[in-house]
């Protein structure tokens, strides 16, 4: 576990929402289900320490634009240093459309998220999901993950219901057992 992750976890546990950084197995599964290989513009929400960022950058199509939005100033600086070729914006996912507009970033065809959905209340979940849906091009893919187990709690069931209400198609992968805790991936089409 990196010092930056641990520091962010202690300072803002409901913003980080994880007890451990995502594994390379979860990162590879996220990227392989996200359709970023053919995307012209890709956005990552909540890159944290960059567990997914490197895999995303390796998989981008030639000429594709990549932007990440991170709320924690410390984590945003850390991931910027780790991936200097990436555009990292310090900001909140609730302002996704404003960030894209102010940076003149085209509407993405893929958005990936490591945000801690289970710790968000209904209002925050819906606010961010509405921003994501509004930002994606028609037919664009939103990819995120949930921990196996907590997905059965009320907040996890509410999140799934919100996905199904907002997106035209919601699919779920098998559980990635090599992650701690085990997780699965939702991929949702606008």
Helices and strands as residue ranges (DSSP letters): H 3-11, H 13-16, H 24-33, G 36-38, E 41-45, H 53-59, E 65-70, H 73-82, E 87-90, G 93-95, H 96-102, E 110-113, G 117-119, H 122-135, E 141-147, G 150-152, H 154-166, E 169-172, E 183-189
